Amino acid sequence: MSATHDKRHRSDLDLFVLALIESGVSTPYGLRTAAGLSPGATIPALRRLLEAGLVLAKEPGLRGRTDHMLTAHGRRYLESGWRALIEEGPSGDFDADLRVALLALCVGGNRRLAADFLRKSAVQKLESIIPAEKPDDPISAPPLGLWYRRLRSASAKALIKGESSAALAMAKALPRSFSGKQPPPRSRAKP
């Protein structure tokens, strides 16, 4: 696939959807309820996977839900495709990086590789703050505009630092092995 961010984003999502289908989550509704993926992302992904011959659609069942299953080509693509994403390194998109790390763990069975990828994603996030800190020429901006820009910048930095911390915490929390059967630990954070 092309190295453009858009195609890369689709590639990690497509591979993640293939992995979910392989694990038994095979409808757009299931992808939403089991993995929290939006129909706006998964339905186009399923169409791309169908067009590429990576999945087959079964006849619609109850409530018109269509199950999908991997083809042999889809299984081969899943087993090899995630490696290219690891080699390319983190994309800067937190969700995409999390999907790639989980593919390394769940499909590749490589906890170290998944944890290293998340750590690299955390470092990349922190490095992205540096360009955001360079102020534009504030002389011509009214105070309201200046304050808005300053607060937005502070908020963006805090979010980036939070994502970086979360990626490091996830790297430590990855299970030693992955059978696909055990659920992840529940978050202890209170709503």
C-alpha positions, 0 to 999 in steps of 0.5 A: 500500500502507499505510504500516505497517511490515509492509506496507512490508516485504512491499512491498520484498520482493515487488518484490525477488522480482519483480526476481529473477524478471525476472532468471531466478531463478524458484523458491523454491529459486532465490531461496534459493540465488541471493539467500539469501532464506529459503523462509519469506519467499519462499513467502508473497511468491510467494503474494501475487504470484500472488494479485495477478496479478503473476506466473504459476506454470508447471507444476511441473518436476523435483523439484516445483519451480515456476517463476514468470514476471512478468505484464504487470501485474507488470512495470509494478508492478516498474518503478514500485513501487520509486520509492514505497519510495525516496520513503518513505525508509529503513525502519530494517530493514537488509535492506529498505533494501538491497533498496530500494537494489538495486531503484533500481540494478537496476530504475531504473538509478540508482546515485546514487539507490541510493547516496543511499538507503544513505547515508540508511539509515546516518544513520537507523541512527546516529540510532536509537542516541540513544533506546537510550542513555536508561537506565531506573531501575536502582535496583530492578534486581539487578546481574545484570539491570543488567549484562545490560541494559548489555551488551545495550545495548552490543551493540545499539549496536555492531550499529547502528554496524556496519550504518551503516558497512556501508551507507556502504561499500555506497553507495561500492561500488555499480557505476557501471552494472548490466547484471544480468550481472556478479556483485558483487565477492567479500568480502575478509573471511576467515571 
